[in-house]
Protein backbone atom coordinates (compact mmCIF):
# COMPACT_ATOMS: atom_id res chain seq x y z
CA UNK A 1 0.00 0.00 0.00
CA UNK A 2 1.40 3.38 -1.02
CA UNK A 3 2.30 6.09 1.47
CA UNK A 4 0.38 9.38 1.13
CA UNK A 5 2.54 12.30 -0.04
CA UNK A 6 1.84 14.32 3.09
CA UNK A 7 3.44 11.53 5.17
CA UNK A 8 6.88 11.89 3.55
CA UNK A 9 9.66 13.04 5.88
CA UNK A 10 12.79 15.05 5.12
CA UNK A 11 15.93 12.91 5.29
CA UNK A 12 14.17 9.61 4.66
CA UNK A 13 14.63 7.35 1.62
CA UNK A 14 11.67 6.08 -0.41
CA UNK A 15 11.13 3.70 -3.31
CA UNK A 16 8.75 5.04 -5.99
CA UNK A 17 7.15 3.03 -8.77
CA UNK A 18 5.00 4.84 -11.33
CA UNK A 19 4.27 4.01 -14.99
CA UNK A 20 6.94 1.30 -14.98
CA UNK A 21 9.71 3.57 -13.66
CA UNK A 22 11.39 2.62 -10.38
CA UNK A 23 13.34 5.18 -8.37
CA UNK A 24 15.09 5.39 -5.01
CA UNK A 25 14.53 8.91 -3.67
CA UNK A 26 15.86 10.81 -0.69
CA UNK A 27 13.67 13.70 0.45
CA UNK A 28 15.83 16.83 0.83
CA UNK A 29 13.30 19.57 1.53
CA UNK A 30 9.57 20.19 1.74
CA UNK A 31 8.64 22.84 -0.85
CA UNK A 32 4.86 22.85 -0.55
CA UNK A 33 2.02 20.92 0.98
CA UNK A 34 2.51 17.93 -1.33
CA UNK A 35 5.72 18.85 -3.13
CA UNK A 36 9.26 17.99 -2.13
CA UNK A 37 12.77 18.49 -3.42
CA UNK A 38 14.16 14.97 -3.87
CA UNK A 39 17.46 13.41 -4.83
CA UNK A 40 17.43 10.36 -7.10
CA UNK A 41 19.93 8.02 -5.41
CA UNK A 42 20.62 6.14 -8.67
CA UNK A 43 21.52 9.18 -10.81
CA UNK A 44 22.22 11.74 -8.02
CA UNK A 45 19.95 14.18 -9.88
CA UNK A 46 17.95 16.66 -7.77
CA UNK A 47 14.43 17.62 -8.80
CA UNK A 48 10.92 18.16 -7.46
CA UNK A 49 8.64 15.20 -6.74
CA UNK A 50 5.92 17.06 -8.62
CA UNK A 51 7.94 16.52 -11.82
CA UNK A 52 7.67 12.73 -11.39
CA UNK A 53 3.92 12.85 -10.81
CA UNK A 54 3.15 15.55 -13.38
CA UNK A 55 1.51 13.11 -15.81
CA UNK A 56 -0.59 11.43 -13.13
CA UNK A 57 -0.48 8.29 -11.10
CA UNK A 58 -0.43 4.99 -12.98
CA UNK A 59 -2.01 1.67 -12.08
CA UNK A 60 1.35 0.45 -10.75
CA UNK A 61 1.90 3.49 -8.46
CA UNK A 62 3.58 2.58 -5.19
CA UNK A 63 5.54 4.68 -2.71
CA UNK A 64 7.21 2.93 0.23
CA UNK A 65 9.87 3.88 2.74
CA UNK A 66 13.17 2.02 2.51
CA UNK A 67 14.17 0.82 5.96
JOZI-V593186 format. One line per field, one symbol per residue. phi: phi as a letter, one per 30 degrees, with the letter a starting at -180 (. if undefined). psi: psi as a letter, one per 30 degrees, with the letter a starting at -180 (. if undefined). burial: I if it has 16 or more other ideal C-beta (glycine too) atoms within 10 Angstrom, else O. Layout:
phi=???
psi=???
burial=???
This chain:
phi=.dddddcdbdjccbccbahiccbcbcdcaccbebbbdbcdddcidcaceeddcecjcddceabbddc
psi=kkkkefgkkkflkljkkkhfkkkkkkkekkeaehklklkjfefgkkakeeefgegaklfgkkjkkk.
burial=OOOOOOOIOOOOOIOIOIOOOOIOIIIOOOOOOOOIIIIOOOOOOOOOIOOIIOOOOOOOOOIOOOO
